[in-house]
Amino acid sequence: MADILPFKKPRASDKHRGKTLCKSGFHKWEAVKGNPFDVKQGKMVTRYRCSRCGATRTQAR
């Protein structure tokens, strides 16, 4: 006999978890490994990626 799995429709809060904060500008930035060197500016560049939505940004130091 086969096992019967209960299928539940995902709640709206579970489906959109973490996306509302990023839309409001509250990203969860994490530094990406590896520091490339920017030749034009002559500085180290740090890349950040949001752990919720995947957006990226760079910051020269």
C-alpha positions in Angstrom: 0.0 0.0 0.0 1.3 3.5 -0.8 1.8 6.2 1.8 -0.6 9.1 1.5 1.1 12.5 1.7 -1.0 15.5 2.9 -0.6 18.4 0.4 -1.2 21.8 1.8 -1.3 25.1 0.0 1.6 27.3 1.2 0.5 30.3 3.2 1.1 33.8 1.8 3.5 34.6 4.6 5.6 31.5 3.8 5.5 32.1 0.1 6.8 35.7 0.3 9.1 35.3 3.3 11.9 37.9 3.3 10.9 39.6 0.1 8.9 42.5 1.7 11.9 43.7 3.7 14.1 43.9 0.5 11.4 45.8 -1.4 11.4 48.3 1.5 15.2 48.7 1.2 16.2 46.5 4.2 18.5 44.0 2.6 20.5 41.5 4.5 24.0 42.1 3.0 26.7 39.5 3.3 30.2 39.8 1.9 31.1 37.6 -1.0 34.4 35.7 -0.7 37.3 37.0 -2.8 38.4 40.7 -3.0 39.0 41.8 -6.6 41.2 44.8 -7.2 39.8 47.8 -9.2 42.5 49.0 -11.5 40.7 52.3 -12.4 40.2 53.4 -8.8 43.3 51.7 -7.4 41.3 50.3 -4.5 40.1 47.0 -3.2 36.5 46.3 -4.0 34.1 44.4 -1.7 31.1 42.7 -3.2 28.0 42.2 -1.2 25.0 39.9 -1.9 21.6 40.0 -0.2 20.9 36.6 1.4 17.2 37.0 0.9 16.7 38.2 -2.7 20.1 37.9 -4.3 20.7 41.5 -5.1 24.4 42.6 -5.4 26.3 45.8 -4.6 29.9 46.8 -4.6 31.9 49.1 -2.2 35.4 50.4 -2.8 37.6 51.0 0.2 
